């Protein structure tokens, strides 16, 4: 099926514990990923006040001057933690095609209490004047980010 709009998939049925319901939700998500590559999830149980708080701290981070955001830049292309500036990636390039960089910036995070490995923190930096991509450095950019996102991540890990 070809989608003309981004589908909204309600995952409430997943929480029932019924295997058939879980499979149906998974089927809908798989179909959306294959056919359009995007989806919106409803019924996720993330509290609206947390969504608003994360939105606030996200805006706080992205409103920082570029030189501040670059203090926590992703240390290497194969590290999935840290800041990626505007035009820092290109989806088309990942498919072997030439294209200019994408017009977006992102900030990828992971577990707050992650093991001290290169996978979570990136390779050691030659200079100590610039923080690594570890959780503390990433979340320190916007002071209110650590308690908001960090506490939610920790609660999900339990």
Buried (B, 14 or more C-beta within 10 A) or exposed (E): EEEEEEBEBEBEBBEEEEEEBBEBBEEBBEBBEEEBEEBEBEEBEEEEEBEEBBEBBBEBBEEBEEEEBEBBBBBEEEBBBBBBBEEBBBEEEEEEEEEEBBEEBBBEBBBBEEEEEBEBBBEEEEEEEEBBBBBEBBBBBBEEBBEBBBEBBEEEEE
